Amino acid sequence: MSDDDKFDRGSALSIFGSDRREDFMALGFALAIAFAVYVLY
């Protein structure tokens, strides 16, 4: 398996440069949605 065939876990499709920042943003969105559901319902 050459370097060209290496599996990419979607970094090319990411809107952020780093996976860590993307993970924190996803966590933040999840917490915001959970808080909104908690408050509204």
N, C-alpha and C positions, 0 to 999 in steps of 0.2 A: 504494500500500500504506500503510494507516494504521498508527499506533502500536499499535492494538489487534490488528492482524494480524501484528505482528512475531514472528518465530520465537523461542521460548524454549527454551534448551537444557537444560531439565529442572530449573531451580532450584526450582520449586514442589514437585517430588518429592524434593528433597534433604533429608536429615536435618540438614545443617549450613547455617548462614547464608551462609558464604562458599565459593566454589568452591576457593580455594587450600587452605583447611583440609580440605575434602573430598578433594582430590587427595593431600595429605600422609597422610591417614588411609588412603586406598586403597593408597598406596605402602607404608605401614607394615604393613597386612594382608598384602600380597603378599610382603613380606620375611619376615614371621613364618611364613607358610605355606611359603615356600621353605626357610627354616631348619629348620622342623619336618620337612619331607620329607627334607632332607639328613641330619638327625640320626637319624631313625627308620628310614631305608632304606639 
